[in-house]
């Protein structure tokens, strides 16, 4: 089947005297005609690496081509070194299968020539569906096994581990660590679900490869899962580099239509425990708005690892201890609240808290006395400290939500 599509692409390229390619829905190059002196840096890069780069891909998708039902032009981009293109969606029964793309520097293709491009798109659709049937079943089955392996059902996990091991995918895995990539809506924008999935898949497929071991990935419900399977323990910097690469790729792809965040689970040695790392990574993702930045590790969460499990509808202002409300009423500057946070973070060590706050211990102790007066609580009582510490964390969680 591939040879049939290639012959049609070559024939159309010769007839038009222009470069013609077939891209998949993620804008990865599948097949291409010869060049006719009209290639640009984006086309050359795609030919050499089968990937045009996140920036140009995001630019093309930003023009809504995934929603097109007829051929149309995408204007040139100096920033991305991209010439104007005629893009014809390849669809069957409404499903997007890819794009026929013709470089059209001066946008001077005639109506008859555009009809020829659309004819090729229709022909390619039927051939693609026929060819992909077997391979799609295998790839979809692999993704299902991966999600079951990392899922909540113990029986499903056991069956999936056996399947993945039979395929040799976990043969060298002595250290398994899960990274979760989630899409985040941009203010005032509602991203298209298909575009989100495309962005996540592109980022995961483009993630750096491990020098030893393997990476496995899947996408479901606006969330991507990346498993780093290595025969040796991975340094934190290596995992952080993967997180940064994922975020950067989504940024380029999404072109401000949506953002992303990353959660990182703890490494595990037993494939049967990999689901724990995934669960940790998901919770770390949810902690990002509270902790700040765009990446969070499970080990950074502290009490958030428990509080984030509370259903959102159960969390409101009544969850915060009334003593903190009394403190806020007499603390417009926020210094007392900041001092209390530092004191509790340091386990009640005044000396360590004073260093963190860059104040003299006498100043800190004065503030602690004011906190005692405002709240009426004994800060030497461990139960009181626990209640206040959780209350402060809940305030941050509520503010982030």
BAVEXGU-206708 format. One line per field, with one value per residue (C-alpha): residue number from 1; residue in one letter; x, y, z. Coordinates in Angstrom, 2 decimals, always signed. Layout:
n = [NUM, ...] .
res = [A, ...] .
c1 = [X, ...] .
c2 = [Y, ...] .
c3 = [Z, ...] .
This chain:
n = [1, 2, 3, 4, 5, 6, 7, 8, 9, 10, 11, 12, 13, 14, 15, 16, 17, 18, 19, 20, 21, 22, 23, 24, 25, 26, 27, 28, 29, 30, 31, 32, 33, 34, 35, 36, 37, 38, 39, 40, 41, 42, 43, 44, 45, 46, 47, 48, 49, 50, 51, 52, 53, 54, 55, 56, 57, 58, 59, 60, 61, 62, 63, 64, 65, 66, 67, 68, 69, 70, 71, 72, 73, 74, 75, 76, 77, 78, 79, 80, 81, 82, 83, 84, 85, 86, 87, 88, 89, 90, 91, 92, 93, 94, 95, 96, 97, 98, 99, 100, 101, 102, 103, 104, 105, 106, 107, 108, 109, 110, 111, 112, 113, 114, 115, 116, 117, 118, 119, 120, 121, 122, 123, 124, 125, 126, 127, 128, 129, 130, 131, 132, 133, 134, 135, 136, 137, 138, 139, 140, 141, 142, 143, 144, 145, 146, 147, 148, 149, 150, 151, 152, 153, 154, 155, 156, 157, 158, 159, 160, 161, 162, 163, 164, 165, 166, 167, 168, 169, 170, 171, 172, 173, 174, 175, 176, 177, 178, 179, 180, 181, 182, 183, 184, 185, 186, 187, 188, 189, 190, 191, 192, 193, 194, 195, 196, 197, 198, 199, 200, 201, 202, 203, 204, 205, 206, 207, 208, 209, 210, 211, 212, 213, 214, 215, 216, 217, 218, 219, 220, 221, 222, 223, 224, 225, 226, 227, 228, 229, 230, 231, 232, 233, 234, 235, 236, 237, 238, 239, 240, 241, 242, 243, 244, 245, 246, 247, 248, 249, 250, 251, 252, 253, 254, 255, 256, 257, 258, 259, 260, 261, 262, 263, 264, 265, 266, 267, 268, 269, 270, 271, 272, 273, 274, 275, 276, 277, 278, 279, 280, 281, 282, 283, 284, 285, 286, 287, 288, 289, 290, 291, 292, 293, 294, 295, 296, 297, 298, 299, 300, 301, 302, 303, 304, 305, 306, 307, 308, 309, 310, 311, 312, 313, 314, 315, 316, 317, 318, 319, 320, 321, 322, 323, 324, 325, 326, 327, 328, 329, 330, 331, 332, 333, 334, 335, 336, 337, 338, 339, 340, 341, 342, 343, 344, 345, 346, 347, 348, 349, 350, 351, 352, 353, 354, 355, 356, 357, 358, 359, 360, 361, 362, 363, 364, 365, 366, 367, 368, 369, 370, 371, 372, 373, 374, 375, 376, 377, 378, 379, 380, 381, 382, 383, 384, 385, 386, 387, 388, 389, 390, 391, 392, 393, 394, 395, 396, 397, 398, 399, 400, 401] .
res = [X, X, X, X, X, X, X, X, X, X, X, X, X, X, X, X, X, X, X, X, X, X, X, X, X, X, X, X, X, X, X, X, X, X, X, X, X, X, X, X, X, X, X, X, X, X, X, X, X, X, X, X, X, X, X, X, X, X, X, X, X, X, X, X, X, X, X, X, X, X, X, X, X, X, X, X, X, X, X, X, X, X, X, X, X, X, X, X, X, X, X, X, X, X, X, X, X, X, X, X, X, X, X, X, X, X, X, X, X, X, X, X, X, X, X, X, X, X, X, X, X, X, X, X, X, X, X, X, X, X, X, X, X, X, X, X, X, X, X, X, X, X, X, X, X, X, X, X, X, X, X, X, X, X, X, X, X, X, X, X, X, X, X, X, X, X, X, X, X, X, X, X, X, X, X, X, X, X, X, X, X, X, X, X, X, X, X, X, X, X, X, X, X, X, X, X, X, X, X, X, X, X, X, X, X, X, X, X, X, X, X, X, X, X, X, X, X, X, X, X, X, X, X, X, X, X, X, X, X, X, X, X, X, X, X, X, X, X, X, X, X, X, X, X, X, X, X, X, X, X, X, X, X, X, X, X, X, X, X, X, X, X, X, X, X, X, X, X, X, X, X, X, X, X, X, X, X, X, X, X, X, X, X, X, X, X, X, X, X, X, X, X, X, X, X, X, X, X, X, X, X, X, X, X, X, X, X, X, X, X, X, X, X, X, X, X, X, X, X, X, X, X, X, X, X, X, X, X, X, X, X, X, X, X, X, X, X, X, X, X, X, X, X, X, X, X, X, X, X, X, X, X, X, X, X, X, X, X, X, X, X, X, X, X, X, X, X, X, X, X, X, X, X, X, X, X, X, X, X, X, X, X, X, X, X, X, X, X, X, X, X, X, X, X, X, X, X, X, X, X, X] .
c1 = [+0.00, +2.79, +4.26, +0.87, +0.69, +4.33, +3.69, +0.76, +2.80, +5.67, +3.31, +1.63, +4.98, +6.19, +2.93, +2.97, +6.75, +6.59, +7.53, +4.65, +4.59, +2.25, +2.37, +0.61, -1.83, +1.13, +2.85, +5.52, +6.72, +5.53, +6.24, +7.73, +8.29, +11.58, +12.40, +12.08, +14.28, +11.43, +12.43, +12.84, +14.76, +11.65, +11.23, +14.92, +14.85, +11.76, +13.44, +16.58, +14.96, +11.33, +10.38, +9.98, +10.46, +7.99, +7.96, +6.96, +4.51, +2.88, +2.73, +0.95, -1.50, -2.09, -3.80, -6.44, -5.47, -6.60, -10.16, -10.02, -12.18, -10.86, -7.44, -6.19, -3.04, -0.86, +1.09, +4.89, +6.75, +10.12, +10.50, +10.21, +11.94, +8.82, +7.49, +3.77, +2.10, -1.08, -2.43, -5.10, -6.46, -6.60, -9.91, -12.15, -15.64, -14.54, -11.50, -8.25, -5.56, -2.91, -2.18, -1.00, +1.28, +2.58, +5.08, +3.47, +5.86, +3.81, +0.43, -0.17, -1.47, -4.47, -7.93, -7.43, -4.10, -5.65, -8.32, -5.55, -4.09, -7.50, -7.98, -4.70, -5.85, -9.02, -7.10, -4.54, -7.26, -8.51, -5.02, -3.92, -6.91, -6.29, -2.57, -2.79, -5.33, -2.85, -0.21, -2.75, -4.16, -0.69, +0.14, -3.23, -2.90, +0.54, -0.84, -3.70, -1.23, +0.91, -2.05, -3.29, +0.20, +0.11, -3.60, -5.56, -6.64, -4.18, -5.33, -5.02, -1.53, -0.34, -1.64, -0.10, +3.31, +3.33, +2.41, +5.05, +7.69, +6.78, +7.48, +10.88, +10.01, +10.95, +13.92, +16.58, +14.39, +15.85, +14.82, +11.40, +10.25, +7.05, +6.70, +3.20, +2.61, -0.70, -2.22, -3.22, -5.81, -4.63, -6.84, -9.69, -8.92, -10.53, -8.06, -9.32, -9.04, -7.52, -4.91, -4.02, -3.56, -1.43, +0.77, +1.20, +1.98, +4.47, +6.25, +6.40, +7.59, +10.24, +11.46, +15.20, +16.15, +17.99, +21.60, +20.65, +17.18, +13.97, +11.17, +7.53, +4.62, +0.86, -1.77, -5.26, -7.77, -5.52, -2.64, +0.56, +2.53, +6.24, +7.98, +11.76, +12.95, +16.66, +19.12, +20.79, +19.49, +18.81, +20.27, +17.77, +19.29, +18.50, +14.85, +14.65, +16.02, +13.22, +10.67, +12.08, +12.14, +8.47, +7.41, +9.44, +8.02, +4.42, +5.11, +6.38, +3.58, +0.72, +1.74, +0.08, -3.23, -2.58, +0.24, +1.50, +2.92, +4.90, +4.79, +7.59, +7.09, +9.68, +11.74, +10.80, +12.62, +9.73, +7.56, +4.61, +5.12, +5.36, +1.72, +2.79, +5.24, +2.49, +0.09, +2.76, +3.47, -0.22, -0.48, +2.73, +1.14, -1.80, +0.61, +2.29, -0.11, +0.50, +4.28, +4.79, +6.81, +5.79, +7.36, +6.89, +8.46, +6.68, +9.41, +8.66, +4.98, +5.09, +1.55, +0.20, +0.66, -2.26, -4.32, -4.48, -6.45, -9.35, -12.21, -12.38, -15.97, -14.87, -12.28, -13.52, -12.69, -14.12, -11.19, -8.79, -8.48, -10.28, -7.08, -5.46, -8.35, -7.77, -4.08, -4.77, -7.03, -4.10, -1.41, -2.02, +1.66, +1.77, +4.98, +3.42, +2.03, +5.41, +7.16, +4.71, +5.24, +9.02, +8.80, +6.56, +8.55, +11.59, +9.82, +9.64, +13.31, +13.45, +17.14, +16.71, +13.55, +15.29, +18.07, +15.52, +13.73, +16.98, +15.94, +17.42, +16.08, +14.76, +12.63, +11.28, +10.42, +8.62, +6.56, +5.79, +4.48, +2.19, +0.98, +0.17, -1.78, -3.72, -4.60, -4.84, -2.92, +0.07, +2.77, +4.64, +1.79, +2.59, -1.07, -1.50, +1.55, +0.16, -3.22, -1.67, +0.82, -1.93, -4.05, -1.32, -0.90, -4.65, -4.68, -2.11, -4.11, -7.34, -5.61, -4.20, -7.63] .
c2 = [+0.00, +2.43, +1.99, +2.84, +6.12, +6.90, +6.43, +8.86, +11.43, +11.17, +11.51, +14.60, +16.17, +15.75, +17.07, +20.18, +20.61, +21.10, +19.22, +17.08, +15.21, +13.13, +13.97, +12.12, +14.02, +14.97, +16.60, +13.90, +13.21, +9.86, +9.99, +12.63, +13.33, +14.53, +18.21, +20.71, +23.47, +24.75, +23.17, +25.31, +24.59, +23.06, +20.58, +19.69, +19.11, +16.93, +14.88, +14.34, +13.70, +12.80, +15.64, +19.28, +20.55, +21.62, +25.30, +24.84, +22.08, +24.33, +27.13, +24.92, +23.53, +27.03, +27.81, +25.20, +22.75, +19.80, +21.12, +21.82, +19.78, +21.33, +22.38, +25.80, +27.88, +28.43, +31.70, +31.82, +32.33, +34.06, +33.01, +29.32, +29.57, +28.19, +28.97, +29.14, +25.77, +24.34, +21.87, +19.31, +17.23, +13.49, +12.32, +9.29, +9.47, +12.65, +11.09, +12.99, +10.63, +13.11, +15.94, +16.29, +19.33, +21.15, +23.99, +26.94, +29.86, +32.39, +30.78, +30.53, +26.98, +27.01, +25.79, +22.73, +21.94, +22.30, +19.82, +17.36, +17.74, +17.10, +14.05, +12.65, +13.31, +11.30, +8.42, +8.39, +8.16, +4.79, +3.40, +4.56, +2.97, -0.34, -0.32, +0.77, -1.83, -4.42, -2.04, +0.13, -2.86, -3.69, -0.15, +0.36, -2.97, -1.94, +1.34, -0.49, -2.88, +0.04, +1.88, -1.32, -1.94, +1.48, +1.36, +0.86, -2.78, -5.30, -8.15, -5.97, -4.89, -8.47, -9.48, -6.39, -7.00, -10.51, -9.17, -6.43, -8.87, -11.31, -8.53, -7.92, -4.33, -4.72, -7.04, -4.55, -2.55, -2.49, +1.09, +2.35, +5.93, +7.51, +11.06, +12.46, +15.27, +17.16, +19.86, +23.10, +25.47, +28.99, +31.80, +32.61, +29.72, +26.31, +23.94, +21.31, +17.83, +16.39, +19.16, +18.48, +14.77, +15.54, +17.87, +15.34, +12.50, +14.59, +15.60, +12.02, +10.61, +13.33, +12.83, +12.18, +8.53, +6.94, +5.92, +2.55, +1.13, +2.29, +4.82, +3.79, +6.19, +6.44, +9.20, +9.13, +11.80, +14.80, +13.23, +11.67, +9.02, +8.45, +5.47, +5.63, +2.04, +1.77, -0.92, +1.69, +4.37, +7.66, +10.86, +13.57, +15.78, +13.21, +12.99, +16.79, +17.09, +14.84, +17.02, +20.21, +18.64, +17.65, +21.12, +22.83, +20.62, +21.24, +24.99, +25.02, +22.78, +24.55, +28.10, +29.60, +27.80, +25.77, +25.01, +21.97, +20.76, +17.73, +15.49, +13.06, +9.91, +8.08, +5.30, +1.68, -1.58, -4.00, -3.68, -4.60, -1.33, +0.96, +2.01, +3.62, +5.85, +6.82, +7.68, +9.76, +11.57, +12.37, +13.84, +15.79, +17.26, +18.44, +20.05, +22.24, +25.22, +25.12, +24.73, +27.07, +26.49, +23.85, +20.68, +18.92, +15.80, +13.47, +13.95, +17.69, +17.39, +16.88, +17.01, +17.86, +14.19, +13.50, +16.67, +16.43, +13.22, +15.05, +15.59, +19.19, +19.59, +18.80, +21.56, +25.04, +27.77, +25.73, +23.32, +26.04, +26.27, +29.29, +30.19, +31.13, +33.47, +35.17, +35.50, +36.99, +39.61, +41.10, +40.47, +42.72, +42.60, +38.80, +38.71, +36.66, +34.13, +33.88, +33.41, +30.72, +28.87, +28.94, +27.87, +24.91, +23.95, +23.72, +21.46, +24.12, +25.09, +28.83, +29.07, +27.40, +29.40, +32.69, +31.85, +31.08, +34.37, +36.37, +37.83, +37.71, +34.99, +37.64, +39.04, +35.61, +34.84, +38.18, +37.26, +33.81, +35.44, +37.63, +34.51, +32.85, +35.91, +36.16, +32.48, +31.55, +28.36, +26.68, +26.34, +23.85, +21.35, +18.95, +18.53, +22.30, +22.51, +19.74, +21.47, +24.82, +23.32, +21.48, +24.62, +26.70, +24.07, +23.98, +27.77, +27.42, +24.61, +26.59, +29.66, +27.60, +26.14] .
c3 = [+0.00, +0.87, -2.60, -4.15, -2.23, -3.04, -6.76, -6.62, -4.68, -7.16, -10.12, -8.68, -7.80, -11.39, -12.81, -10.63, -10.63, -6.86, -3.71, -2.39, +0.93, +3.03, +6.74, +9.55, +11.84, +14.09, +11.07, +10.93, +7.42, +6.05, +2.32, +0.02, -3.65, -5.08, -4.70, -7.53, -6.10, -3.94, -0.63, +2.50, +5.76, +7.34, +4.48, +4.52, +8.28, +7.93, +5.20, +7.28, +10.66, +9.79, +12.13, +11.10, +14.66, +17.33, +16.33, +12.67, +13.62, +16.20, +13.61, +11.08, +13.61, +14.94, +11.64, +12.44, +9.70, +11.84, +11.51, +7.78, +5.45, +2.23, +0.99, +2.04, +2.26, +5.32, +4.96, +5.16, +8.43, +8.60, +12.22, +11.34, +7.91, +6.32, +2.86, +2.10, +1.73, +0.33, +2.89, +2.04, +4.92, +4.37, +5.84, +5.72, +7.23, +8.99, +10.65, +10.15, +8.81, +7.72, +5.29, +1.71, +1.73, -1.34, -1.11, -2.89, -2.40, -4.37, -3.71, -7.44, -7.81, -10.11, -9.11, -11.32, -9.65, -6.19, -7.30, -8.16, -4.66, -3.10, -5.35, -4.03, -0.45, -1.07, -2.66, +0.13, +2.79, +1.60, +1.18, +4.65, +6.35, +4.60, +5.49, +9.08, +10.20, +11.45, +12.80, +14.60, +16.40, +17.70, +18.78, +20.43, +22.22, +23.51, +24.82, +26.54, +28.18, +29.33, +30.87, +32.52, +33.94, +35.58, +36.44, +39.67, +39.17, +40.62, +38.35, +35.25, +36.32, +36.70, +33.25, +31.67, +33.25, +31.81, +28.37, +28.41, +29.65, +26.88, +24.38, +25.95, +26.91, +30.56, +30.13, +31.25, +33.64, +37.14, +37.83, +36.76, +37.13, +35.85, +34.57, +33.95, +31.47, +31.70, +29.53, +31.25, +29.81, +29.02, +30.40, +28.04, +25.69, +25.31, +23.65, +21.23, +22.76, +19.59, +19.52, +23.14, +22.49, +19.42, +21.46, +24.26, +21.86, +19.94, +23.15, +24.45, +21.14, +20.92, +24.49, +24.85, +24.68, +27.57, +26.86, +28.34, +28.81, +27.17, +27.33, +27.06, +26.73, +26.38, +26.22, +27.69, +28.76, +28.28, +30.19, +28.93, +30.79, +30.24, +31.81, +32.15, +32.30, +32.99, +34.12, +36.34, +38.68, +36.91, +38.29, +39.21, +36.53, +33.84, +34.89, +35.16, +31.61, +30.37, +32.17, +30.63, +27.17, +27.48, +28.61, +25.90, +23.17, +24.24, +24.39, +20.82, +19.60, +21.40, +20.43, +23.57, +23.02, +26.17, +28.56, +30.40, +33.69, +34.80, +37.84, +38.69, +40.74, +42.80, +41.18, +41.90, +41.24, +40.86, +37.69, +39.90, +41.81, +38.78, +39.30, +42.58, +40.73, +38.28, +41.09, +42.77, +39.50, +39.01, +42.50, +41.93, +38.80, +40.86, +43.32, +40.70, +41.13, +44.89, +44.80, +41.85, +38.69, +36.17, +37.58, +40.89, +42.39, +44.74, +47.34, +47.48, +48.36, +52.12, +53.55, +50.08, +49.22, +51.58, +51.19, +47.40, +47.75, +49.41, +46.91, +45.76, +46.93, +50.49, +50.56, +51.39, +53.89, +56.75, +56.38, +57.59, +61.41, +62.86, +64.73, +61.42, +60.64, +64.01, +63.18, +59.75, +61.35, +63.32, +60.69, +57.65, +56.68, +56.69, +58.77, +61.56, +59.11, +57.37, +60.71, +61.78, +58.49, +58.90, +62.54, +61.74, +58.63, +60.89, +63.38, +66.09, +65.93, +66.56, +65.67, +62.28, +61.50, +62.35, +59.89, +57.15, +57.83, +58.07, +61.45, +64.94, +67.21, +69.60, +66.77, +65.95, +69.58, +69.83, +66.79, +68.19, +71.39, +69.28, +67.44, +70.76, +71.87, +68.59, +68.33, +71.99, +71.20, +72.79, +70.14, +72.32, +71.84, +68.98, +68.10, +67.81, +65.55, +63.34, +63.04, +62.15, +59.73, +57.87, +57.97, +56.33, +53.62, +53.04, +52.59, +49.79, +48.22, +48.30, +46.86, +44.00, +43.22] .
